[in-house]
């Protein structure tokens, strides 16, 4: 490696264990609400592919989007986060 070249650290993975568990929880809550991806998309005024990309981890969600999903699923966001916090503390599978 030439002198003076600095290595750039890798960005955090979109698929850390915690984020994978978040995605699993998001899907479980949607299914528990008896909703399809299309129904969530309709509530959000987005295409079904948007919901699919969020749920699969292809698109990383921010807190505003998480809140919108929770509203669409009739799930209080504080309850959703509290449940996820319990899930993430469990030993890895």
KOLVEXRO-576549 format. One record per residue: residue in three letters; x, y, z of N, C-alpha, C in turn. Coordinates in Angstrom, 3 decimals, decimal comma. Each point is the difference from the previous one (the first is absolute). Layout:
N
   residu         nX         nY         nZ        caX        caY        caZ         cX         cY         cZ
      ALA          X          Y          Z          X          Y          Z          X          Y          Z
...
//
This chain:
93
   residu         nX         nY         nZ        caX        caY        caZ         cX         cY         cZ
      UNK      0,854     -1,168      0,000     -0,854      1,168      0,000      0,896      1,225      0,000
      UNK     -0,286      0,984     -0,859      0,822      1,208     -0,046     -0,074      0,761      1,321
      UNK      1,118      0,658      0,340     -0,005      0,755      1,245     -0,967      1,173     -0,116
      UNK     -0,577      0,371      1,127     -0,945      1,102      0,021     -1,428     -0,387     -0,348
      UNK     -0,211     -1,267     -0,386     -1,350     -0,450     -0,324     -0,650     -0,487      1,291
      UNK     -1,151      0,552      0,292     -0,714     -0,396      1,213     -1,129     -0,953     -0,361
      UNK     -0,150     -1,000      0,831     -1,110     -0,921     -0,191     -1,266      0,628      0,560
      UNK     -1,064     -0,139     -0,722     -1,295      0,509      0,439     -0,738     -1,161      0,655
      UNK     -0,456      0,188      1,244     -0,722     -1,103      0,648     -1,285     -0,325     -0,741
      UNK     -0,367     -1,269      0,038     -1,240     -0,425     -0,632     -1,179      0,619      0,732
      UNK     -1,023      0,387     -0,743     -1,206      0,508      0,675     -0,681     -1,123      0,765
      UNK     -0,796      0,359      0,985     -0,741     -0,998      0,758     -0,895     -0,789     -0,951
      UNK     -0,099     -1,260      0,252     -0,810     -0,867     -0,846     -1,477      0,338      0,115
      UNK     -0,675     -0,074     -1,122     -1,455      0,134      0,024     -0,623     -1,193      0,703
      UNK      0,770     -1,066      0,108     -0,547     -1,249      0,499      0,693     -0,473      1,273
      UNK      0,219      0,904      0,944      0,506     -0,412      1,304     -1,036     -0,914      0,628
      UNK      0,408     -0,749      1,007     -0,933     -0,890      0,668     -1,197      0,789      0,545
      UNK      0,267      1,168      0,572     -1,080      0,814      0,553     -0,971      0,442     -1,094
      UNK      0,535      0,381     -1,163     -0,878      0,443     -1,083     -0,782     -1,175     -0,583
      UNK      0,635     -1,162     -0,087     -0,722     -1,182     -0,474     -1,174     -0,307      0,922
      UNK      0,240      0,115      1,290     -1,078     -0,250      0,961     -1,084      1,070     -0,102
      UNK      0,399      1,225     -0,279     -0,978      1,065     -0,227     -0,888     -0,358     -1,188
      UNK      0,607     -0,442     -1,100     -0,765     -0,350     -1,195     -0,945     -1,170      0,260
      UNK      0,486     -0,994      0,746     -0,853     -1,131      0,350     -1,187      0,461      0,843
      UNK      0,255      0,918      0,931     -1,062      0,532      0,855     -1,001      0,802     -0,836
      UNK      0,494      0,812     -0,917     -0,868      0,785     -0,869     -0,952     -0,909     -0,773
      UNK      0,534     -1,073     -0,547     -0,819     -0,959     -0,757     -1,002     -0,688      0,921
      UNK      0,457     -0,422      1,175     -0,882     -0,694      0,943     -1,158      0,893      0,430
      UNK      0,277      1,263      0,240     -1,051      0,937      0,401     -0,991      0,190     -1,143
      UNK      0,516      0,103     -1,221     -0,899      0,142     -1,157     -0,903     -1,216     -0,125
      UNK      0,579     -1,175      0,124     -0,791     -1,225     -0,116     -1,003     -0,123      1,146
      UNK      0,420      0,373      1,212     -0,907     -0,043      1,155     -1,174      0,961     -0,189
      UNK      0,242      1,085     -0,716     -1,065      0,959     -0,298     -0,906     -0,512     -1,116
      UNK      0,392     -1,128     -0,605     -0,787     -0,582     -1,088      0,074      0,814     -1,280
      UNK      1,135      0,656     -0,200      0,139      0,884     -1,161      1,014     -0,545     -1,000
      UNK     -0,259      0,263     -1,260      0,935     -0,337     -1,071      0,924      1,204     -0,240
      UNK      1,057     -0,246     -0,732      0,877      1,111     -0,395     -0,792      1,029     -0,801
      UNK     -0,897     -0,457     -0,838     -0,799      0,922     -0,818     -0,885      0,879      0,879
      UNK     -0,588     -0,566      1,027     -0,843      0,792      0,893      0,807      1,076      0,739
      UNK      1,217     -0,357      0,414      0,875      0,994      0,639      0,337      1,082     -1,019
      UNK      0,364     -0,418     -1,199      0,341      0,948     -1,063     -1,153      0,962     -0,269
      UNK     -1,203     -0,515     -0,037     -1,170      0,851     -0,229     -0,141      1,037      1,114
      UNK      0,208     -0,422      1,237     -0,080      0,919      1,144      1,074      1,092     -0,089
      UNK      1,168     -0,384     -0,499      1,130      0,932     -0,096     -0,008      0,806     -1,293
      UNK     -0,905     -0,345     -0,916     -0,037      0,626     -1,325      1,330     -0,208     -0,737
      UNK      0,485     -1,223      0,086      1,252     -0,408     -0,642     -0,259     -1,264     -0,797
      UNK      0,902     -0,348     -0,931     -0,156     -1,276     -0,708      0,339     -1,180      0,923
      UNK     -0,534     -1,143     -0,316      0,271     -1,208      0,786      1,491     -0,296      0,032
      UNK      0,708      0,326     -1,070      1,447     -0,263     -0,048      0,750      0,776      1,080
      UNK     -0,486      1,178      0,372      0,607      0,786      1,082     -0,074     -0,776      1,313
      UNK     -1,174     -0,550      0,286     -0,177     -0,779      1,228      0,892     -1,238     -0,034
      UNK      0,044     -0,663     -1,128      0,840     -1,182     -0,153      1,471      0,327      0,238
      UNK      0,473      1,089     -0,577      1,410      0,391      0,161      0,300      0,378      1,443
      UNK     -0,926      0,664      0,655      0,197      0,333      1,422      0,047     -1,269      0,837
      UNK     -0,948     -0,885     -0,247     -0,127     -1,209      0,799      1,141     -0,983     -0,236
      UNK      0,565      0,001     -1,183      1,094     -0,928     -0,313      1,361      0,552      0,409
      UNK      0,056      1,290      0,298      1,276      0,612      0,356      0,718      0,614     -1,178
      UNK     -0,576     -0,109     -1,181      0,614      0,618     -1,176      0,017      1,519      0,149
      UNK     -1,001      0,511      0,695     -0,089      1,433      0,283     -0,009      0,165      1,509
      UNK      0,966      0,718      0,521      0,088      0,216      1,447     -1,000      1,068      0,423
      UNK     -0,729     -0,279      1,071     -1,060      0,893      0,455      0,508      0,973      1,060
      UNK     -0,579      1,206     -0,008      0,299      0,949      1,066     -1,201      0,057      0,951
      UNK      0,117      0,757      1,075     -1,040      0,031      1,028     -1,327      0,542     -0,532
      UNK      0,053      0,932     -0,926     -1,239      0,539     -0,575     -0,742     -1,102     -0,754
      UNK      0,731     -0,813     -0,747     -0,614     -1,102     -0,747     -0,501     -1,092      0,938
      UNK      0,760     -0,290      1,034     -0,435     -0,995      0,986     -1,309      0,456      0,631
      UNK     -0,075      1,273      0,347     -1,225      0,536      0,578     -1,167     -0,150     -0,976
      UNK      0,218      0,319     -1,264     -1,063     -0,121     -1,004     -0,469     -1,443     -0,134
      UNK      0,923     -0,950      0,004     -0,368     -1,416     -0,061     -0,841     -0,372      1,221
      UNK      0,422      0,451      1,169     -0,736     -0,312      1,227     -1,417      0,561     -0,057
      UNK     -0,138      1,228     -0,466     -1,330      0,601     -0,129     -0,847     -0,843     -0,959
      UNK      0,578     -0,395     -1,124     -0,726     -0,801     -0,988     -0,441     -1,342      0,586
      UNK      0,811     -0,556      0,909     -0,308     -1,296      0,597     -0,791      0,137      1,301
      UNK     -0,341      1,253      0,353     -0,718      0,282      1,249      0,769     -0,526      1,214
      UNK      1,319      0,210     -0,021      0,888     -0,452      1,063      0,692      1,226      0,585
      UNK     -0,206      0,301      1,277      0,709      1,145      0,579      1,516     -0,167     -0,167
      UNK      0,659      1,034     -0,486      1,426     -0,098     -0,300      0,807     -0,301      1,263
      UNK     -0,398      0,536      1,150      0,741     -0,283      1,223     -0,110     -1,477      0,378
      UNK     -1,148     -0,587     -0,249     -0,179     -1,433      0,258      0,859     -0,825     -0,964
      UNK      0,008      0,392     -1,269      0,809     -0,692     -1,002      1,477      0,007      0,394
      UNK      0,498      1,162      0,405      1,413      0,126      0,369      0,295     -0,776      1,282
      UNK     -0,902      0,065      0,960      0,191     -0,732      1,259      0,088     -1,502     -0,274
      UNK     -0,882     -0,513     -0,840      0,030     -1,424     -0,357      1,309     -0,357     -0,699
      UNK      0,424      0,852     -0,932      1,255     -0,258     -0,710      1,179     -0,003      0,970
      UNK     -0,003      0,897      0,965      1,088      0,071      0,981      0,103     -1,300      0,802
      UNK     -1,123     -0,608      0,285      0,001     -1,291      0,712      0,548     -1,091     -0,924
      UNK     -0,446      0,000     -1,240      0,443     -1,004     -0,980      1,507      0,076     -0,210
      UNK      0,520      1,205     -0,116      1,422      0,176     -0,327      0,906     -0,446      1,165
      UNK     -0,542     -0,045      1,217      0,785     -0,424      1,166      0,108     -1,513      0,093
      UNK     -0,867     -0,710     -0,716      0,026     -1,463      0,037      1,285     -0,512     -0,639
      UNK      0,462     -1,164      0,459      1,208     -0,568     -0,616     -0,198     -0,218     -1,497
      UNK      1,089      0,134     -0,739     -0,054     -0,210     -1,451     -0,368     -1,438     -0,297
      UNK     -0,678     -0,155     -1,120     -0,435     -1,350     -0,412      1,104     -0,722     -0,704
//
